[in-house]
Amino acid sequence: MINSTAHAWIDLIHLRRHTSERGGEEEEDIFSHIYFIMIDLLIILFYIAGLMNICLHTLGTRSRKHIHWWLYNEKEQRKHLLHGYGDCS
């Protein structure tokens, strides 16, 4: 993905050079290159946002509180079962 973005930038630079050397319009459309670059950057942005979401979810305080709550409930359930308080579910 990043490789294709780099190639698109290189193609855009070459296209600008050829256009400025000739002094005319190039048969390729510059907007199509910009369009594909923007799509690649958007995909990379969503990929990074997804990775950050996963990291924040697994390492964040919300999941730690959830894990502590789950462990606390496990301890309470074991205590109730050991002391014969019956089913606590």
SULVENKA-V339889 format. One record per residue. N is the residue number from 0. RES is the residue in three letters. PHI is phi in whole degrees, -180 to 180 (none if undefined). Layout:
BEGIN
n->{N & N}
res->{RES & RES}
phi->{PHI & PHI}
END
This chain:
BEGIN
n->{0 & 1 & 2 & 3 & 4 & 5 & 6 & 7 & 8 & 9 & 10 & 11 & 12 & 13 & 14 & 15 & 16 & 17 & 18 & 19 & 20 & 21 & 22 & 23 & 24 & 25 & 26 & 27 & 28 & 29 & 30 & 31 & 32 & 33 & 34 & 35 & 36 & 37 & 38 & 39 & 40 & 41 & 42 & 43 & 44 & 45 & 46 & 47 & 48 & 49 & 50 & 51 & 52 & 53 & 54 & 55 & 56 & 57 & 58 & 59 & 60 & 61 & 62 & 63 & 64 & 65 & 66 & 67 & 68 & 69 & 70 & 71 & 72 & 73 & 74 & 75 & 76 & 77 & 78 & 79 & 80 & 81 & 82 & 83 & 84 & 85 & 86 & 87 & 88}
res->{MET & ILE & ASN & SER & THR & ALA & HIS & ALA & TRP & ILE & ASP & LEU & ILE & HIS & LEU & ARG & ARG & HIS & THR & SER & GLU & ARG & GLY & GLY & GLU & GLU & GLU & GLU & ASP & ILE & PHE & SER & HIS & ILE & TYR & PHE & ILE & MET & ILE & ASP & LEU & LEU & ILE & ILE & LEU & PHE & TYR & ILE & ALA & GLY & LEU & MET & ASN & ILE & CYS & LEU & HIS & THR & LEU & GLY & THR & ARG & SER & ARG & LYS & HIS & ILE & HIS & TRP & TRP & LEU & TYR & ASN & GLU & LYS & GLU & GLN & ARG & LYS & HIS & LEU & LEU & HIS & GLY & TYR & GLY & ASP & CYS & SER}
phi->{none & -67 & -62 & -67 & -67 & -63 & -64 & -66 & -65 & -63 & -62 & -65 & -65 & -62 & -64 & -66 & -62 & -64 & -68 & -72 & -69 & -77 & 80 & -135 & -87 & -89 & -69 & -81 & -89 & -66 & -65 & -67 & -65 & -64 & -61 & -69 & -64 & -64 & -64 & -61 & -65 & -66 & -64 & -63 & -62 & -66 & -63 & -65 & -63 & -65 & -64 & -64 & -63 & -63 & -64 & -67 & -71 & -81 & -107 & -76 & -72 & -63 & -71 & -65 & -63 & -64 & -66 & -63 & -63 & -66 & -65 & -62 & -65 & -63 & -64 & -64 & -65 & -64 & -62 & -65 & -70 & -68 & -89 & 78 & -83 & 91 & -77 & -110 & -82}
END
